[in-house]
Amino acid sequence: MPVLKKEIELEDGRKIWVRQASGMQKLKIETIQAKVFRKFRHFGANPADWTEDQNIEFSDALDEAGGGMEAQINSWVPGCILEEKFDMDSLTSGELMGLLSFVRGDDPEGAIPLVNSSE
């Protein structure tokens, strides 16, 4: 599946072109995520079935390992905004979360899955 591009409208009405992160861009963080997930597989195979405390513990471990949401935003979003001289500091938290959702492939218009290694 190709890397998708999309024009996204920001809260102030500006529109920017954004592309999804490629598998190569995502590789480092998704490898970290897979390693951390394996350490928590004793909670069960489906994180949706975990308790709130288990999810918090997992999220904290992801952050500490460098695979959490902040790391994803810092690593992927700036390189996926296709506008020249775009000020990242002009984005709101909501805009960042929306951009991250598209950039990492959560958007239902298409996703680029990276198969987690079985290390």
N, C-alpha and C positions, 0 to 999 in steps of 0.2 A: 504494500500500500504506500503511495507516495506521501511525502510530507505536504500537508495541506497549508494553504494560506487563507487568511480571512480578514476582512475589514471589520474592525470592532469599534463601536461607538462608545466613547467615554462619557462619564456623567455630565460633563460640561458641553457635550455636543460634538467635540472634536472626534475625528475618525482617524484611526491608525491601522496600518497593515501589520499583521502579525503572522508568523508561521509556527508550526508545531516544531518542537525540538526533535532532532533526528535521534535515531538509535545510538549513534556514536556519542552525541552530547549527553544522553541519558544514562549511558553505560555505567559510569562511575557511581552515581547516586543510586541507581537501581541495584547495583551489586552490593552496596552498603545495606540497602533496604532488605535484600534477600538474606544477607548474613544475619542481620538483626532479627528478622522474622524466624529464621531457623532456631535462634536462641529462645524464642517464645512459643515454639510450636506445641509445647506441653500445655498451653492454654486451649488448644484446639486448632483445627485447620481453618476455621472460618472466623475471622476477627469480628464479624457482626454478632457472633454468639458470645464474645468475651464480655466480662463485666466492665463497668465503667472504670474501676480501679486497674484492671488488666490493660485496658486501652490506654490509660494515662501512663502506666509503667512502660508500655511498648513505645508510646509517643516520646516519652522522655529519653528512652534508650536510642531511638532514631535520631533525636536532636543531638545527643551526646556523640553519636557516631558520625554525624555530618550528613545524615540522609533525611532530615526533617523538612518541614515546609519552608522554613527560612532559607535553608541551603538550596532547595529546589528553585525558589524565586530568584535568589542571587545568582545561581548558576545558569538558569535557562531563560528567564524572561528578558534580560537586557539583550542577549544575542538573538532573540527571536522577534524583537520589534524591528521592523524593516524601515522605519522612518529615520532619516538622517538628523542628527543633532536633536534627538528626543530627550527631554528632561525626565528621567525616571522618578525624580523627587516630586514631580507634578501629579503622580498617580495616587489615588486614595487606596486605603486598605481593600475596599470592595473591588476596585478596579484591578488591583494586583491579584486578588483571588480569582476573579473572572479570567484574567489573562493566563494565570497559572493553569486553570482548568483546561483551557484550550491548548496551551503550549504542551502540557504533558499528555494530552490525548484523552482527557475525560469527556470532551465535547462529543455529543452523539453524532455529529457530522462526520466523524472518523477518528480513529485512534491508531497509533502505531505501537502495537504491543512489543515489548521486549521480553523474550522468554527468560525467566530467571534461571540462573545456573543451578546445578545441583551440588555445588561444592559443600 
